[in-house]
Structures are given as structure tokens and as C-alpha cells.
Amino acid sequence: MFMQSRKLLQGHMAALFTIFLWGTTFISTKVLLQDFQPLEILFSRFLLGFIVLWLLRPQRLHLNWSQRRIFICAGISGITLYFLLENFALKYTTASNAAVITTCIPFITAMLAQKFLQGERLHKSFFLGFLFALAGIVCIVFNGRSLMLNPLGDFLTIMAVCVWGLYSVFSKIIGSYNFNVIQSTRVIFGWGLLFMLPFLFVFDTSFKTACYLKLVNMGNLLFLGLGASAACFVTWNYAVKTIGATKTAAYIYLSPLITVLTAHIVLAEPLTPLLWTGMLLTLAGLLLSENEQGLLAQIIHKLTQGNKNKGGHQDE
């Protein structure tokens, strides 16, 4: 029992670590966009991540055809399609719109997990948590800004959300094979990079050596490749394997909150009352979503029991 609780705690910590790093990547990406195209950054970071994972675990995984198909689907969905759709979406919609739509990842993941995976149950508090988190993220991303619909970009973002939900399902299935998580992630990266190659020839990519030799670019690429790609995908896949696709996906609610806090610390952006409200709602949404029995129901039950106990003492 103790070992099981410890493993679950490790899964939650892995998800929290992943989202913390992913929530800070916007700064590195923003710096690199001065010298690189989005596709160049994407391919470079995952190639670097693949190399690091291969150095850590060079042993080959022996897969049957059924297992290989799942790895191929995970590589296409979680590496190639998700990031390409996300990058193209941001050309046609605002970051604010994308952030709000991305909030639906846990909801979509939960729907897909319930349909295709065993043991992924939904509860009322999950839906209540989703509404709290959505309200909080709306407060965060539209702080003083107005909503503008951008049909093409918003549609591409919705497609990216659905694709990531599929990746979470494939990742959970891969976790059931009980392979080493570093090796599994390396294979996923390999297939993702392979299916990304055709896009390098279709779009304007040059990979100029001089850009890579700049110290600031080297540092940010190392952070994205080693931290946000290699380490984070390993910890994310471990979390999905340990606590499930639905619970892991709920941590995505924290991403805008971490981005706001990072912007405040690094860029000195102010924290307004609306941002504080949004952060509190988002945290409440996460707590509600993560509690399988329903956090709100437990609180009400305890309060009710407390009042009954007080009444009983008075009667005595």
C-alpha cells in the first residue's frame, strides 16, 4: 500500500515537473524565433532530445507489429502532428485563443481515455474542475483583451487538442507494455522525426550553421531539447503510465498560470486582480479534477458531519 501511494505521488510530481518546464518554454522559443523558422526549432529540439535519449538508453526495443503500430501512431500524433498544427495555428489565431482552446485537452483526453482505455473513469468533480479551470484560464489569457474569433487558426488548434488526446491514449497503451520509459520515449521521438522530414522539404527551412553557433541560441536549444523535449516527454509518459491519461492531462490547466508567473518574474509583467482570480480558479479546477472521489463532495460531507457531531454533544 505504501509503495503504491509512493508511486502515485511520483506520478503526480512527474506531471507537475513537466508542466512547469513546458510553461516556461515560450521564452526560449521567442528568443529562437529571431533566427529560426518554427519548423527548424521543432526539428532541432526533438533531434537533440532523441540523441540524448539514445545515449542514455541505446538498447533496441524488440517490438511486434502490433506494438510498433502504437509507437508509430504516438510519434505521428504527439510529435509530428501536434506541434505542426500548433505552430501553424498560431499563424492564423491569437495566442490567447489558442491558450483557451488548449484548456480542452484534459476534457478531450478524458473522453478518449474512457472510450479506449480500461480503468480511466470519469467523475462529477472532473467536469466541475474543468469548468473552474476554463473560467480561470479565460481570466488569465483575456486579461484586458477582447476575444476575436479566427476560424482557421482556431480550427487548427482544436485539431491539435484532439491529436494530443490521441497521443495520451497511445502513451498509456505503451506504458502497459512495461518497457523502459526512456527507451519508449526515444522510439516515439524517432518516428515523430521520421514523419517530420517531408515537411522540411515542403517549407522554407535552411538550418544556418551560424545561427546554431550563437551562445544564446545554443543555450535555448539545449533547454528545449534536453529539458522540454527529452526530460519532459519521459516524465510525462511516466506520469501517464502511473496515474493515467486523464489525471495527467488535467495538469495542463497549470500551463497558463506558470506562463503568467514566469512572465512576471522574468519580464516584470504585472499581476492584476483578474490574473490572481484566474490563477485561484485554475488551481481550484485542478484540485477538483484530480480528486477521484470529488473534493467538493468530501468538504461538504465533512462539514455536515462536523455539524452533526456538534449537535450530538449539545444533546448530551
C-alpha positions as CSV (number, residue, x, y, z in Angstrom):
1,M,0.0,0.0,0.0
2,F,2.8,2.4,0.9
3,M,4.7,1.6,-2.3
4,Q,1.6,2.1,-4.4
5,S,1.0,5.5,-2.7
6,R,4.6,6.5,-3.2
7,K,4.4,5.5,-6.9
8,L,1.2,7.6,-7.4
9,L,2.9,10.6,-5.7
10,Q,5.9,10.2,-8.1
11,G,3.4,10.2,-11.0
12,H,1.8,13.5,-9.8
13,M,5.2,15.1,-9.2
14,A,6.4,14.0,-12.7
15,A,3.3,15.6,-14.3
16,L,3.9,18.8,-12.2
17,F,7.5,19.0,-13.2
18,T,6.6,18.5,-16.9
19,I,4.0,21.3,-16.9
20,F,6.4,23.6,-15.0
21,L,9.0,23.3,-17.7
22,W,6.6,23.4,-20.6
23,G,5.0,26.6,-19.1
24,T,8.4,28.4,-19.4
25,T,9.3,27.3,-22.9
26,F,7.7,30.3,-24.5
27,I,10.7,32.5,-23.5
28,S,13.2,30.2,-25.2
29,T,11.0,29.8,-28.3
30,K,10.5,33.6,-28.5
31,V,14.3,34.1,-28.5
32,L,15.0,31.4,-31.1
33,L,12.3,32.8,-33.5
34,Q,14.6,35.7,-34.2
35,D,17.0,33.4,-36.1
36,F,15.0,30.3,-36.8
37,Q,11.8,29.2,-38.5
38,P,9.3,27.4,-36.3
39,L,9.8,24.1,-38.1
40,E,13.6,24.4,-37.7
41,I,13.2,24.9,-33.9
42,L,10.8,22.0,-33.7
43,F,13.0,19.5,-35.6
44,S,16.2,20.7,-33.9
45,R,14.8,20.3,-30.3
46,F,13.4,16.8,-31.0
47,L,16.6,15.6,-32.8
48,L,18.7,16.8,-29.9
49,G,16.2,15.1,-27.5
50,F,16.4,11.9,-29.5
51,I,20.2,11.9,-29.4
52,V,20.3,12.4,-25.6
53,L,17.8,9.6,-25.0
54,W,19.7,7.3,-27.3
55,L,22.9,8.0,-25.4
56,L,21.1,7.2,-22.2
57,R,19.4,4.0,-23.4
58,P,20.9,2.9,-26.8
59,Q,19.5,-0.7,-26.4
60,R,17.0,-1.6,-29.1
61,L,13.4,-2.3,-28.2
62,H,12.1,-5.6,-29.6
63,L,8.6,-4.9,-30.8
64,N,6.0,-7.0,-32.5
65,W,4.0,-5.4,-35.3
66,S,1.0,-4.6,-33.0
67,Q,3.3,-2.7,-30.6
68,R,5.2,-1.0,-33.4
69,R,1.9,0.4,-34.8
70,I,1.1,2.0,-31.5
71,F,4.6,3.6,-31.3
72,I,4.2,4.9,-34.9
73,C,0.8,6.4,-34.0
74,A,2.3,8.0,-30.9
75,G,5.1,9.5,-32.9
76,I,2.9,10.9,-35.6
77,S,0.3,12.3,-33.1
78,G,2.4,13.6,-30.2
79,I,5.5,14.8,-32.0
80,T,4.7,15.5,-35.7
81,L,1.1,16.5,-36.0
82,Y,0.5,18.2,-32.6
83,F,3.4,20.6,-32.9
84,L,2.9,21.3,-36.6
85,L,-0.8,22.0,-36.0
86,E,0.1,24.2,-33.0
87,N,2.7,26.2,-35.0
88,F,0.5,26.7,-38.0
89,A,-2.5,27.6,-35.8
90,L,-0.5,30.4,-34.2
91,K,-0.1,32.0,-37.6
92,Y,-3.8,32.4,-38.0
93,T,-5.1,32.9,-34.5
94,T,-4.0,34.6,-31.3
95,A,-2.0,33.1,-28.5
96,S,-5.0,33.9,-26.2
97,N,-7.5,31.9,-28.3
98,A,-5.0,29.0,-28.5
99,A,-4.5,29.0,-24.7
100,V,-8.2,28.8,-24.0
101,I,-8.8,26.1,-26.6
102,T,-5.9,24.1,-25.3
103,T,-7.7,24.0,-21.9
104,C,-9.9,21.4,-23.5
105,I,-7.1,18.9,-23.8
106,P,-7.9,17.3,-20.4
107,F,-11.6,17.1,-21.4
108,I,-10.9,15.5,-24.8
109,T,-8.3,13.2,-23.3
110,A,-10.8,12.1,-20.7
111,M,-13.4,11.3,-23.3
112,L,-11.0,9.3,-25.4
113,A,-9.5,7.5,-22.4
114,Q,-12.9,6.5,-21.2
115,K,-13.7,5.0,-24.6
116,F,-10.4,3.3,-25.4
117,L,-8.7,2.6,-22.1
118,Q,-9.7,0.4,-19.1
119,G,-9.6,1.9,-15.6
120,E,-10.0,5.6,-16.8
121,R,-13.2,6.5,-15.0
122,L,-14.8,10.0,-15.0
123,H,-16.5,11.5,-12.0
124,K,-18.6,14.6,-11.4
125,S,-15.8,16.6,-9.8
126,F,-13.8,16.2,-13.1
127,F,-16.4,18.1,-15.1
128,L,-16.8,20.7,-12.3
129,G,-13.0,21.1,-12.2
130,F,-13.0,21.6,-16.0
131,L,-15.4,24.5,-15.7
132,F,-13.4,26.1,-12.9
133,A,-10.2,25.8,-14.8
134,L,-11.7,27.1,-18.0
135,A,-13.1,30.1,-16.2
136,G,-9.7,30.7,-14.6
137,I,-7.8,30.5,-17.9
138,V,-10.2,32.8,-19.6
139,C,-9.5,35.4,-16.8
140,I,-5.7,34.8,-17.3
141,V,-5.5,35.0,-21.1
142,F,-8.1,37.7,-21.7
143,N,-6.8,40.0,-19.0
144,G,-7.7,43.3,-20.5
145,R,-8.1,41.9,-24.0
146,S,-11.1,41.1,-26.2
147,L,-12.0,37.8,-27.8
148,M,-11.5,37.6,-31.6
149,L,-12.6,34.6,-33.5
150,N,-10.2,33.3,-36.1
151,P,-11.9,30.3,-37.8
152,L,-8.9,28.7,-39.5
153,G,-6.4,29.1,-36.6
154,D,-9.0,28.1,-34.0
155,F,-9.9,25.0,-36.0
156,L,-6.2,24.0,-36.3
157,T,-5.9,24.5,-32.5
158,I,-8.9,22.2,-32.0
159,M,-7.3,19.6,-34.2
160,A,-4.1,19.9,-32.2
161,V,-6.1,19.3,-29.0
162,C,-7.7,16.2,-30.4
163,V,-4.4,14.9,-31.6
164,W,-2.8,15.3,-28.2
165,G,-5.7,13.5,-26.7
166,L,-4.9,10.6,-29.0
167,Y,-1.3,10.7,-28.1
168,S,-2.2,10.4,-24.4
169,V,-4.2,7.3,-25.2
170,F,-1.3,5.8,-27.2
171,S,1.1,6.7,-24.4
172,K,-1.0,4.9,-21.8
173,I,-1.1,1.8,-24.0
174,I,2.7,1.9,-24.5
175,G,3.0,2.2,-20.7
176,S,1.2,-1.1,-20.3
177,Y,4.0,-2.8,-22.3
178,N,6.3,-2.1,-19.3
179,F,9.2,-1.1,-21.4
180,N,11.8,1.3,-20.0
181,V,10.2,4.8,-20.3
182,I,13.4,6.4,-21.7
183,Q,13.6,3.8,-24.5
184,S,9.9,4.1,-25.2
185,T,10.2,7.9,-25.5
186,R,13.2,7.6,-27.7
187,V,11.3,5.3,-30.1
188,I,8.4,7.8,-30.2
189,F,10.8,10.6,-31.0
190,G,12.3,8.6,-33.8
191,W,9.0,8.0,-35.5
192,G,8.0,11.6,-35.0
193,L,11.2,12.9,-36.5
194,L,10.9,10.5,-39.5
195,F,7.4,11.8,-40.3
196,M,8.5,15.3,-39.9
197,L,11.2,15.0,-42.6
198,P,8.9,15.6,-45.6
199,F,7.7,18.9,-44.1
200,L,11.3,20.1,-44.1
201,F,11.4,20.0,-47.9
202,V,7.9,21.5,-48.3
203,F,8.5,24.5,-46.1
204,D,11.3,27.1,-46.0
205,T,14.0,25.6,-43.8
206,S,17.7,26.4,-44.1
207,F,19.3,25.4,-40.8
208,K,22.0,28.0,-41.0
209,T,25.1,26.9,-39.0
210,A,25.9,30.5,-37.9
211,C,22.6,30.6,-36.1
212,Y,23.3,27.5,-34.1
213,L,26.8,28.8,-33.1
214,K,25.3,31.8,-31.2
215,L,25.7,31.2,-27.5
216,V,22.2,32.4,-26.7
217,N,20.7,30.1,-29.3
218,M,22.7,27.2,-28.1
219,G,21.5,27.7,-24.6
220,N,17.9,27.9,-25.5
221,L,18.1,24.9,-27.9
222,L,19.7,22.9,-25.1
223,F,16.9,23.8,-22.8
224,L,14.2,22.9,-25.3
225,G,16.0,19.7,-26.5
226,L,17.2,18.3,-23.2
227,G,14.6,19.8,-20.8
228,A,11.3,20.5,-22.6
229,S,11.7,17.6,-25.0
230,A,13.8,14.7,-23.7
231,A,13.2,15.1,-20.0
232,C,9.7,16.3,-20.1
233,F,8.4,13.7,-22.5
234,V,10.0,11.0,-20.4
235,T,8.3,12.4,-17.2
236,W,5.0,13.0,-19.0
237,N,4.9,9.4,-20.3
238,Y,5.9,8.1,-16.9
239,A,3.0,10.1,-15.3
240,V,0.5,8.8,-17.9
241,K,1.7,5.3,-17.2
242,T,1.5,5.7,-13.4
243,I,-1.6,7.9,-12.7
244,G,-3.5,7.6,-16.0
245,A,-4.1,9.7,-19.1
246,T,-7.0,11.7,-17.6
247,K,-5.3,12.7,-14.3
248,T,-2.0,13.6,-16.1
249,A,-3.8,15.7,-18.8
250,A,-5.5,17.8,-16.0
251,Y,-2.1,19.3,-15.1
252,I,-2.2,21.2,-18.4
253,Y,-4.6,23.6,-16.6
254,L,-1.5,24.9,-14.8
255,S,0.4,25.8,-18.0
256,P,-1.1,29.4,-18.5
257,L,-0.7,30.0,-14.7
258,I,3.0,29.1,-14.9
259,T,3.5,31.2,-18.0
260,V,2.0,34.2,-16.3
261,L,4.2,33.8,-13.2
262,T,7.3,33.3,-15.4
263,A,6.4,36.4,-17.4
264,H,6.1,38.3,-14.1
265,I,9.4,37.1,-12.7
266,V,11.5,37.3,-16.0
267,L,9.7,40.1,-17.9
268,A,8.3,42.1,-14.9
269,E,4.8,41.8,-16.3
270,P,2.3,43.0,-13.6
271,L,-0.1,40.6,-11.8
272,T,-3.6,42.2,-11.9
273,P,-6.6,41.3,-9.7
274,L,-8.1,39.5,-12.7
275,L,-4.9,37.4,-13.1
276,W,-5.0,36.5,-9.4
277,T,-8.6,35.4,-9.7
278,G,-7.8,33.4,-12.8
279,M,-4.9,31.6,-11.0
280,L,-7.1,30.7,-8.0
281,L,-9.9,29.4,-10.2
282,T,-7.4,27.4,-12.2
283,L,-5.9,25.8,-9.1
284,A,-9.3,25.0,-7.8
285,G,-10.2,23.4,-11.1
286,L,-7.0,21.2,-11.0
287,L,-7.8,20.1,-7.4
288,L,-11.3,19.2,-8.3
289,S,-10.3,17.3,-11.4
290,E,-7.5,15.3,-9.6
291,N,-9.7,14.2,-6.7
292,E,-11.3,10.9,-7.7
293,Q,-14.0,10.9,-5.0
294,G,-14.8,14.6,-5.6
295,L,-13.1,17.2,-3.4
296,L,-16.2,19.4,-3.1
297,A,-18.4,16.5,-2.0
298,Q,-15.8,15.5,0.6
299,I,-15.7,19.0,2.0
300,I,-19.5,19.2,2.3
301,H,-19.6,15.8,3.8
302,K,-17.0,16.7,6.5
303,L,-18.8,20.0,7.3
304,T,-22.1,18.1,7.6
305,Q,-20.6,15.5,9.8
306,G,-19.0,18.3,11.9
307,N,-22.4,19.9,12.5
308,K,-24.0,16.6,13.4
309,N,-21.3,15.9,15.9
310,K,-21.7,19.3,17.5
311,G,-25.4,18.8,17.7
312,G,-24.9,15.4,19.3
313,H,-22.6,16.9,22.0
314,Q,-25.2,19.5,22.8
315,D,-27.9,16.9,23.3
316,E,-25.7,15.1,25.7
